[in-house]
Amino acid sequence: MKINEAAVFKWVVIVGVAAAVIVAVTLLTRPLVGSLLGLAIVIAGGVYAYRWARERWR
Amino acid sequence: MESATVTVGHGHADHHHGPPEANQSSRIDRQTLGILLFIVSEVMLFGAFFASYFFLRVVVDPASWPPEPFELPKAVAGMNTAILISSSFTVHYALESIRRGNRTGLKLGLVATWLLGATFLFIQINEYVHLGFSARDFSFGSIFYCLTGLHGAHVFVGLMLLSFATIRAFRGHFGPAEKDHLGVEVPGIYWHFVDVMWIIVYVTVYIL
């Protein structure tokens, strides 16, 4: 994958969709549930980014 | 053989002055690498502010957040978030247009992005006026204005960069070749970063 504006825009869409899910869950339940979901998404994203970076720069 | 070597040496000395050419990665051009490194430093800056926010909220003052009787306008900020996210789509449209050689699309996308960014900033300032608390009201007020103000400053800088890109677009600069529209690509990447940061600020400060 080439690093350019189009690649960064893809991340805007991914973060936007994840945020929309967190907002919906928080408003439907409690802020604690939304916070835990947010934390889980951030951890999953971190693991994915770490694996991607290892393969990309090998 | 010896004379040939001497000739080549002379030719090299005649045409090349100063230090050797800097190494250029085949994966990323230096302008894009520069903005990405800058964004990494910005992420650390925002990270420090978020660390302060969570420290104040969870450790220092967990009982009342936001303190009574203050309330944050979630709906207005949500609409503002939608405006900023749509501006990422317009700047992407501008870049896709110039990649296809469509100059009108480039200008239209850049002007639309600038207007959406300015609208976001105007609504943010209007929100500050009507919030009913200031940066001096508890740790909540301080960190709220610090986080949203830091982001607002980044939007302002982004608008300045977009202004230069827009003026250049109307003066006939930029072309479909990759190296000919870096003046839009780099502000575009910065604008996407500002957008992503706002999504995180909105979810953290207004929703959670």
HADDOCK unambig.tbl for C-alpha pairs under 7 A between the chains (distance, minus, plus):
assign (segid A and resid 2 and name CA) (segid B and resid 27 and name CA) 6.79 0.50 0.50
assign (segid A and resid 3 and name CA) (segid B and resid 28 and name CA) 6.64 0.50 0.50
assign (segid A and resid 5 and name CA) (segid B and resid 185 and name CA) 5.91 0.50 0.50
assign (segid A and resid 5 and name CA) (segid B and resid 188 and name CA) 6.36 0.50 0.50
assign (segid A and resid 5 and name CA) (segid B and resid 189 and name CA) 5.26 0.50 0.50
assign (segid A and resid 8 and name CA) (segid B and resid 189 and name CA) 6.47 0.50 0.50
assign (segid A and resid 8 and name CA) (segid B and resid 192 and name CA) 6.81 0.50 0.50
assign (segid A and resid 9 and name CA) (segid B and resid 192 and name CA) 6.41 0.50 0.50
assign (segid A and resid 12 and name CA) (segid B and resid 192 and name CA) 6.45 0.50 0.50
assign (segid A and resid 12 and name CA) (segid B and resid 196 and name CA) 5.87 0.50 0.50
assign (segid A and resid 15 and name CA) (segid B and resid 196 and name CA) 6.80 0.50 0.50
assign (segid A and resid 16 and name CA) (segid B and resid 199 and name CA) 6.84 0.50 0.50
assign (segid A and resid 19 and name CA) (segid B and resid 199 and name CA) 6.88 0.50 0.50
assign (segid A and resid 19 and name CA) (segid B and resid 203 and name CA) 6.79 0.50 0.50
assign (segid A and resid 23 and name CA) (segid B and resid 203 and name CA) 6.71 0.50 0.50
assign (segid A and resid 23 and name CA) (segid B and resid 207 and name CA) 6.51 0.50 0.50
assign (segid A and resid 26 and name CA) (segid B and resid 208 and name CA) 6.84 0.50 0.50
assign (segid A and resid 31 and name CA) (segid B and resid 208 and name CA) 4.87 0.50 0.50
assign (segid A and resid 34 and name CA) (segid B and resid 208 and name CA) 6.68 0.50 0.50
assign (segid A and resid 35 and name CA) (segid B and resid 208 and name CA) 6.42 0.50 0.50
